[in-house]
Amino acid sequence: MTDVYQDSPPLTDEQLAVVDQPWNARVLVTAGAGAGKTHTLVRRLDALCGHENPEQALEAAEILVLTFSRAAARELRERISWHGERAHRVRARTFDAWAYEVLLQVHPDAEWGTVGFDERIAAASRAIAKGALEIGDAVPPAHVVIDEVQDLLGERRELVETLLDRYQDSCGFTIVGDAAQTVYGFQIENLRERADETGRFFDWLRCSYPDDLVELHLSQNFRATTAEAGVALALGPRLQQLGDQDEAGRLYDELRDLLLAPANGMGGLDDEFTLDGLRNLSDTCAVLTRDNQQALVVSHLLHAHGIDHRLRRPLEDRPVPYWVAELLRRTEANALTEERFRTLLADIPLPYEPDATTLWTVLRRAARGAGRGVLDLDRLRRAVASGGFPDEAADPETSAVVVSTVHRAKGLEFDRVIVLTPVALAELRKRYQDELDLPAEARALYVAMTRARQDLYHMPPPELPLFRRAGGRRHGRRYLGSWRSYDRYGIVAEPGDVSRDDPPGRQTAAVATQAYLLDHVRPGQEVLLRRRHDLPLSEAESPPYALVHEGREIGEASQRFREELFQVQKVNRTWDPWWPDEIHGLRIDTLETVTGSTAAGANAGLGERGVWIVPRITGIGRYRRADNHEEQGE
């Protein structure tokens, strides 16, 4: 008999203790960085689905698996497909994706795609409290598995607490986390409230289940294969109990000293030896930054030196792959068989080999047709329009080099990790003063240093331009300025900056533009925004801008971009804003499927479904005047 687990590492005694718990046990597992928690969870799910006693075995639909990020959910799904003998039907989802499914079940006609993530989470909590998981064909969970629980804060924490409260008499759980890796506290602005929230869910569990909570621990590290990669692990237990500012400062210093050991140093992004090493990588490498500004500048420099890489997006950013638009446009049928789906998918140009079997299964789950074994294309279109396209069908991440903030890399691992050299503690205190959260800084540095499997390096951070925010608001558009309050040198691109209201190329050239996007436009390529004329489209907007790729228009700036460019350029009430002729330094992030008016699509010759492909841009855009072609502020 073939052993399905022969290619996976054997379970340790600690891991086996987790796996062998009964289905109705309430289990809290603290697992240090690289302790094999994903491997343990896969075997735990297999055990839940394949218990020797049929009365103890659960169906896949009775198990709810939730995790914090799409990357972590993807890794868990892949591990289940590789090593899950009986759990292959169990789905792993993010909290946001699951909340969306709950809301669609209760209010299928509501426009949940237009509602913010936190609002959806809060609405799902209210729905669960009222019995949403007991309506119609819904199956309330018999066992809940939650990963990365240390970052359950605010609305997401309340969602899980509501769920476990609702089914406390009939539901077991396996909850895994590590307080040393809590890095998302920054989502709560007030430092005192942030400190209160950190670790709050752990306290809630212990108070809610004082008699039957089983606490287990995974202590052995399986990730770090070298002493250099595991240099920070010994500080994990101290970070789990961290709350005191002075102790946080000491730990930050200790971690920084370990990272800055001479053997770990490497040249910056102006060093040819360093650049050659990044160009010739055969394994995975992450360049980890403290914040988004550093990540944007590092990405810009890598592009300037011709180094292929990927800039990780925010966790809530979920573009729909462009092949979905092509799939919907290449047939007039309302339903697809699997054979026809495979034929259409094979004809769409993709930079990778798609797993048609997995995609078919995922899409059928989201848009099952009325007939047997068919895909309902109208339901698929509605899933795209409403924000319910399944995470499992997202494009795979194939670049060897990844540029990411530490926060977006949480839960991931890489062969090599390069951490931008953190500033000394005294400089950190001086720079951030009353806004400094030292426990968060120490934990973030620990997370960064424990992502490595083999090699851990530090690199001097690049010089940053002065980033400001429009109107001084926390969520205002970022732009490039100077010490003078009225200087404006550029603007940072964001998702949604390219218009989705009409197909690129509009009615006269939409079909040709879609073909051009498919054949010629690739992630990482340069684009620019060019002002069409001088006339603003309203009192609070800039003039229109065309998105240009190698001299050809491939899109148009969105209304949101025009409004926020106006906010950036409107220095004060008495000055009239000036508009740059061109905005350079932007790159293609990806091509994505969007939905719009069916009439707009039909008038443009793109079929009756109102779907098309739109480029998404990223980067730091720098203003240029047409008369001198020089970037402002150089």
Secondary structure, 3 states (H helix, E strand, C coil): CCCCCCCCCCCCHHHHHHHCCCCCCEEEEEECCCCCHHHHHHHHHHHHHCCCCCCCCCCHHHEEEEECCHHHHHHHHHHHHHHCCCCCCCCEEEHHHHHHHHHHHHCCCCCHHHCCHHHHHHHHHHHHHCCHHHCCCCCCCCEEEECCHHHCCHHHHHHHHHHHHHCCCCCEEEEEECHHHCCCHHHCCCHHHHHHHCCHHHHHHHHHCCCCEEEEEECCCCCCCCCCCCCCHHHHHHHHCCCCHHHHHHHHHHHHHHHCCHHHECCCCCCHHHHHHHHCCCCCEEEEECCHHHHHHHHHHHHHCCCCCEECCCCCCCCEEHHHHHHHHCCCCCEEEHHHHHHHHHHCCCCCCCCHHHHHHHHHHHCECCCCCEEEHHHHHHHHHHCCCCHHHCCCCCCCEEEEECHHHCCCCEEEEEEECCCCHHHHHHHHHHHCCHHHHHHHHHHHHCCEEEEEEEECCCCCCEEEEHHHCCCCCEEEECCCCCCCCEEECCCCCECCCCCCCHHHHHHHHHHHHHHHCCCCCEEEEEECCCCCCCCCCCCCEEEEECCEEEEEECHHHHHHHHHHHCCCCCCCCCCCCEEEEEEEEEEEEEECCHHHHHHCCCCCCCEEEEEEEEEEEEEECCCCCCECCC
